[in-house]
Amino acid sequence: MSIICGFPLLECVYCIACARWAWKRCLYTAGHDSETWGVAAAEEFEPVPRLCRYILAVYEDDLRCPLWEPPGGYGINPDWLILKRTYDDTHPQAPPYLLYLDHDHADIVLAIRGLNLANQKDYAVLLDNKLGQRKFDGGYVHNGLLKAAGVVLDAEYDTLKNLLEQYPNYTLTFTGHSLGSGIAALLAVVVVQNRHRLGNIDRKRIRCYSIAPARCMSLNLAVRYADIINSVDDFLPRTATPLEDIFKSVFCLPCLLCLRCIKDTFTSEEKKIKDPRRLYAPGRLYHIVERKPFRCGRFPPVVKTAVPVDGRFEHIVLSCNAISDHAIIWIEREAKRALDLMLEKDPLMEIPTEQKMERQQSLAKEHGEEHAAALKRAVKLSVPHAFLPSQYGTFHDSEGAFYVGESSTKHTPGVTWDDLIESLFEKDESGHVVFKKPHSIV
C-alpha cells in the first residue's frame, strides 16, 4: 500500500496523456481531415503546378539555362519576366521574389520563394511574432510576415499599378511557398483592402495560391478571404505549435513535444476555435491525398477541397516523409501528376469555349455557395470577430456566377495602405527606413 501511495499521481496522469496522444497520432492519417470534402475540378486546380514552376524560377540564377528542366512544357518564359529581386534588393527584409507577365494565361504573377535555411534574416522574419501581437482587419496575423508583405508591396506598388492599367483583363496572382506563401496571402489581403490604390481593381481579378503555407491569420480572416486565397496542404499548415517556438526549442524539442501532447489531449476543439489569436492556414484548402493508412508507398493522388471552419487541419500527422514532402519541387511534381489524372478522367475538358465558360461559371457559383456556408458556420460556432456576409461585403449574381465580395466600385473601410506603411516603417537618425517597434494595427 505504501508503494502505491508513494507513486506520484502526476506521473500517472502524464503517462496516460502521452500514451493516449501517441495512440491517436499513430492511427490518425492526413486523409481524415479531408474525407468529407469534395473532389477538386481540373479547372480550379490547374494553376497550382504552373505556379509552383514560377516559384522554382526564383531559385534559378539563369532562367535561360534552368537547373530543373520544366516538365510538361509550362516553364517560365524569360522574355516575359518583369523583374527578379534577390536578398540584395530586399535588404533582406523579405525573401527573394519575381514578377512575371504570363500572357498565355492572362495573368500578372508575383511569386515568392520559401525559407532559406542558410539565411538568418529569413528566420528573423519567421520568429518576429508573438501570440496576439499583431491585430489586422478585425483579426490577428503573423507580425513578421505582415512586415515582409509591406516591404514587397511598397517596393512594387508602382509596377503593379502600371501593369494592371496596361492589361485590364489580366488577373493579379500572388503565390509563394512555405515562408513566402504566408507573405503572399497577406499581400493579397492588403491589396484587396486597398484596391482603389491600384486603379480600383475588381476583387474577382485578385487571386492567391499559398503552397504549403505557414499559419498566418486568425480563423475569421482565413474564412473571410477564402474567395481569393487558396492553400495547398502539407505538414506546415498542420503545425499548431507556433513556428517560433519550434525553432527556439531546438535543444529541448522532446520537452516541447511532451507539453504539446498533453495540451492537445486535454484541449477541446471548441476552445481552440474560441481563441481569436490562434492562427490558421488561409483561405480555401486543397489536400493532395496520396497515402492510405496501413499501406506502404504512394498511390494515384486525389485532390480534395473545401472551406472548412471546424476541423481545419488541427492535427499533426506523424510521417517520416513530412520534410521531403514539403519541398517545392516535390509538391510541383505531385500536383502535376494529380492534374494529369484529372484531365485523363475528364473527357469534357476539350469542349467548345462557350460551354467551358458556362462550366467555369457553374464552378464559381458552387465555390461562392460553399464560401457563404463557411461564413455562416463561423458565425454559428461563435468564432471571434466572424461576421455575417452582409457585414463585410455583398452577394452578387453576375452573368450566372455567384461570388462573395465587395462590389468593384465600393471601397470597404479597413486597414489603409498609408496606415499600414506608416505603422510598419520609420526613418532613423541617418535617414534610413527601418521597422518600428511592434504594435497593433486596429
N, C-alpha and C positions, 0 to 999 in steps of 0.2 A: 504493500500500500504506500509506503514512504517513497518507493522508487517512482510509482505512477504520479503521486502528488508532486514529486520533485521535478518531473519532466516539464519544461516550460510550455505553458499553453500557447504563447505567442509563436513558438517554433512549430507547433502542430498546425496552427492556422496558416502559417506561412507555407508549410509543405503542402497542405491541401490546396491552397490557392494556386501554387506553382504547378501542381500535378493537374488540376482542372484546366488551367490555362494551356498547358502543354498538350493535353488531350484534345482540347478544342482546336488548337492551332494545327496539330498534326492531321486532323480529319478535315480541316477547312481548306477548300480549294478556291482559286480565283473565280471559277465558274459559278460559285454560289451567289455572288453578288449580282450577277447578270442573268441568272437563269430565267427570270420572269420578263426580261427585256425583249424588245422586238429585234428582228434581224435588219441590219442596215442595208439600204439600197446602194447599188453601184454608183448612181449619180451623186449621192451625198458623200460617199467615201472616196470618190475619185481624186480629189485634191491632195489627200494625205501622202501617198508615196511620192507624188511630184514635189510637194513642198519639203519633204524630207531631203530630196536631192538638192534643193536650194539651200537648205541648212548645211548640208555637207559641203556645198560650194564655198561657204565661209571659211572652211578649214584649208581650202586649196590655195597654194601660192601662185599657181599659174593655171587659170581656167581653160586655157587652150591645150594644156597638157596635164589633165587631171590625174591624180593618183588613183582614183576609183573610176573605172570606166562606167558610164551611166548605162544600166540595163534598160531594155525596152525602148530606147530611143527618145527618152524625155529628159535628157540632161539640159544643163543651162547653156544658153547661147551667149558667149562673151560679148557679142556686139550689142546685146540688149541690157547689159549691166550699166546701171546709172552711177553707182558709187559702191565702194567697198572700204569699210572702216576697220582699222586694226586697233590694238591696245594703245599705240602711239597717238591715235586720233581721239580716243575716248579718255585718255589721261590717268589711268584707266579706271574710270568711274562706271563703266558698263562693259559688257563683253563685246567682242567684235561682231559686226553685222554687215549686211549688204542690202542694197535697194535695187530691185530688178523689175524691168518692164516686160511682162510676159504678154506679147502680142497674140500668141496662139490661143490664150485663154482670156484675153481682155482683162488683165489683172496687174495691179501695181503691188508688188510683194516686198515687204521688209522682213528679212529673215535674220534671226539672232542665234548664235552658237550657244552650246551648253557650257557647263562648268569646266574650266581648265584646271586640272589638278596640280599643275606646276605654277599657277599664278596665284599669289596670295591675295591679290586685290579682288578676285572672284569670291574668295572666302569672306572677305570683308563685306561684300555686298550681301552674301548669304547670311552672315552672322549678325547683320545690323537689324535686329528685330527682337522685340520682347512681346509677350502676350498682351494684347490690348494697347500696344504702343501707338499705333497709327490709325486714327479714325478717318473714314473716307466715304462720302456719299451715303451716309446713314448706316455704314457697317465698319468693318475693320479689314485692313490689308497689310501685307508684308512691307515693313518700312524700307528695307534696303532695296527691294525690287521696285517699289514706287519711285525711289530716288533715281535708280538706273533708267526707268522709263522716262522720267523727266529729263535726264541727260540726253537720251536719244531723240525725244520729241523736240526738245529745244534746239538741237543741232540740225534736224532735218525738216523743221516746220515749213520753211520757205520752199524747199524742194518738193515736198509732198503737195503743198498747195498748188504749185505750178503744174505738176503732173496731173492732178485732179481736174484742173481747169483745161489743160490741153487734151485730156482724154475723158470727156464727161460720161462716157458709157462704160468705163473700166471700173472694176471693183478695187477696193483697198484692203489688202490682206496682210495681217501681222501673223508671223509664225516664229516658233522657236523651240528649242529642245532643252529639257531639264531646267537649268537656271534661266536660260533665255526664254523658255515658254512662259514662266511667270511674268517676266518683263513684257512679253508680247501681249499677254492677257490684260495687264494693267494699262499698256499703251492703248489697246482697243477701248477700254473703259473711259480713259481720259479723252480720247478723240470723240467718242460718242457724246460726251458731255459738252464738248467744245466744237461741235460740227460747224457752227457759224464762223469759226476762225479758219476753216478750210473750205470756204465757199459754200457753206450751208449744205454740205454733202448729205444725201439721203442715208438714213440709218441702214437701209437694206443693202447699201453698197459697201458697208464695213463688215469685215469678217476676221476671225482669229482662229488659228489652229495651234493649240498647245500640245506639243508632243512630249509625253511623259512629264507632265508639269509638276512643279513643287506646289504645295498648298499655299495659296497666296491671297485668298479673300474669304470673308465670312460667308456663311450659308445663304443669307438673304441676297448677297451680291452674286454669288455663284449661280443661283437660280434665276435671278432677275435678268442677267445678261446671257442666258442660255440661248437666246435667239441669234447671237452674233459670235459667241465663243464656243469652240469645240475642243474637247480634250481627249487625247488618246492615252489609254491606261497602261501603266506598268506598276512596279513596286513603289515608286516615289509618291504618287498621289495617295497611296495607302498608308504612308508613314505618318501615323498620328503623332508620334513623338516629334516635337519641334526639331528641325534640322540643326539649328544652332546648338541644341543640347547634345545631339549625337556627335557632332564634331568636337564639342568641348569635353566629351566623356570618353575620348579615345583610350585613355589609360585606365578607365574604370567602366568599360562598356558592360561587363556582366552585372555590375551593380545597377546600372540603368535599366537593363532588361528585366532584372528581378523586380524592381519597383514598378516597371511598366506592366508586367504580367499581373501583379496584384491590383493595380489601378484599373486595368481593362476588365478584370474579372468582376470587380465589385462596382463598376460604374455603368449605370444603365444608359441605353441609347437616348432615352428621353432627356436625361440630364445633359448629355453631350449636345443635343440639339438646342437646349435652352441656354447654352453658353454662347453669348454673342461674339466673344473674342476668338473662338475656335475657328481655325482656317481650314478651307476645303479646296479641292481641285475645282477649277472654274468651269462653268457652262455645261453644255451637253456633253455626255460622256460616251466614248466609243471603246469597247473592250474587244480585243482580238483574242478569241478563245482558241487555243491550240494544244492544250493539255487536258487530260482527263484523270480523275482520281484512280489510284491503284493501277495505272497503266504507264508503261515507260515510253519515252520518246515523244515526238511531236506528231500532230495529226493535221489534216487539212484545216486551215484556220477558218473560223466563222466569226463575223463581226457583229456584235450586239450593240445596241444603242438605246439610250433613254435619257430623260432629265429627272433623275431621282432626287428625292428630298431626304427621307429617312433611308437608312441602309446605303449611304453614299460613300462606299469604299472606307468603311470604318475599321476593317480588319486587315492586319498584316498577314500575308500568306507566306509561310515558310517554304523557301525554294532555293536549291543550290544554283539555280540559273538566274537569280534575280539581277546580279551585276551585269552579266553578259547580255541579258535581255534588254537592259537599259540603254545599251549603245545605240546611237542613232543609225549606224549602218545596219544593225540587225533589225531595228524597227522598220526601216525603209524596205528591207528585204521581205519581211513577213507581211507588211502592208501591201506591197506589190503582189505578192503571192495570193493574198486574200482577195484583192481586187480582180486578179485574173480569173479566180474561181467564180466570182460573182458574174463576170462577163460571160463565162462559159455556160453558166446555168440560166442566163437571162438572154434568150434569143431576141427579145424585143428591143435590145439596145440599138440595133440597126433599123430604126424606124424613121419615117419622114420627120422633118424638122417640126412641123406643126403639132404632130402627135407627141413628139418629145417635149415640146414646151408645155403641153397640157399635162404631161406626166410630171414635169418639174413643179408646175403649179399645184398639182394634187399632193405632191410630197411636201411642199411648203405649207400647205393647209394642214396636213397631218402634224407637222412639226409645231405649227402655231397652236393647234389644239392641245398637243402634249405639253407645250410650254405653259399655256394657260392653266392646265390642270395641275402642273407642278407649283405654280404660284399660289393657287387656291389651297393646295395641300400644305404649303409652307404656312399659310395663314391659319389653317385648321390646326396644325401642330403647334401653333403659337411660337413660331420661330421669331426670335427678337428682330425687330425692325423689318419684318416681312409685311409688304403692302399688297393690297388688292390691285389687280391690273390697272384699274381706272385711276389709281392714285399716282402712278409713275408714267403712264402712257395711255394709249388707246388701242382698241382693236379695230382694224380697218379691213374691209373687203375691197380688194383692188384687182381687177382683171381675174377674178376667180380665186385669188390667193388669199389666205388668211394668215396674218402675221401679227406679232406683238411688237409695239414700239411707238415712239412719238411720230407725229406727222413731220414731213420734211420741212415744213415752214415754221414750226414752232419750237423754240428752244426751251428746254426744261431747266429751271434753276438747279444748280448743283455746285460742284467744285469747278470754278472757272480756271481758264488757262493762266491768267495773271496771278490768281490766288495760289495756284499750285507752284508756279515757278518762284514766286516771292517767298512762299513758305519753305521751299527747299534750298534756295541759294541766297548767298550774300557775298559781299566783297570784303576781303581782309584789308589790312593797313597798306599792303603793297598793291592793291587794286585787282588781285586775282580773285576769280569766282570760286567760292568754297561752299560746302554744305553747312547749313545752320545746324544747331543742336536740335535733336529730335523733339517734336511736339506734335500735337494732333491737328489734323485738318478736319474741321467740322463741316 
